[in-house]
């Protein structure tokens, strides 16, 4: 049973999005077609040393999803299930790039379901051209001034160049 907000189906796509990649955008675009409303929830994970601030990541996501009227960008600093309860949403969308992602994602989905039995997780597999792509790889390439234009939108590439200026 899908949770509806005033008759619409709402899902949350959580992540750190540091930075948002074409792989993330693929999942966002596809999930936005499946659900009436998609909340892209940007995690401020204090255990990770993020390149972009929470506000910068949210702003980049707003820019690159501006063409999707049913996508909302939000931030959170809590357990996923607490955020879900706060937003009155029961559906989580997670992207799977490879088999190696599945074990971790299954563990997270099971934990979230244990903490709140009403929360369900939907997995979407990446398109093959994005199966290798991660924010970590993008940052590593950008750090050494490699080409990232096929990996991230132009807005993100521009901000990466500011973070890693050529000396």
ABEGO torsion letter per residue (X at the ends): XBBBBGGBBBBBBBEAGOBBBAAAAAAAAAAAAABABBBBBBBBBAABBBABBAAAAAAAAAAAAAABAABBBBBBABBAAAAAAAAGBABBBBBBABAAAAAAAAAAAAAAAAABAABBBBBBBBBAAAAABBAAAAAAAAAAGBBAAAABBAAAAAAAAAABBBX
